[in-house]
């Protein structure tokens, strides 16, 4: 009798494992949480320095000599470099969270190692640019040459000032990750194109047209192409 009572039973629970929740993917690892807290503390500490360089940053958007004027001030140039260094932290978190840089060799890594690997790739990119800059540095009249390199710090700050509020608005409206990535790529392309124009203008202050073009290819396009290829091929 007992055996007959259980023959008509049905298993109502799913037999296959459920898909992971999106919130688990979106969650930051402990390393990312620490980086976010560190960024907020450092930015609040240096808020006065940021407000001080803000007019110089806006001047760099509209004219090439704005970047050279910024570099002519030791204090402003130092504050600009420090702010750019701090803003690398939120850049890493954005790249991690929305998979801006997502080559195949990173996809199966646990959260903290993946974030660390992304930081390593960014560091490698920056070191490559710096090494090429030192290697190709002219022996004479290098002021404009180095000012064009350091203008990358300025436009990186401008990029993050555009990206972070945009991501904040999209987050409030629960935008999908694909839309967030699209906005990021568009803003990156616009700021990077403006940066290239400004760098050409600064280099042209002391270089001929052909030399300026060769510098641009070696110092900017080569590292950027290698970064893109690593994301597609690896």
Protein Blocks (a to p, Z undefined) as FASTA:
>chain_A
ZZmmmmmpccfbdfbdcdddfklmmpccfklmmmmmmmmmmmmmmmmmmmmmmmmmmmmm
mpmklmmmmmmpmklmmmmmmmmmmmmmmmmmmmmmnomaacfklmmpcfklmmmmmmmm
mmmmmmmmmmmmmmmpcfbhkllmmmmmmmmmmmmmmmmmmmmmmmmmmmmnopafklmm
mmmmmmmmmmmmmmmmmmmmmmmmmpcfklmmmmmmmmmmmmmmmmmmmmmmZZ
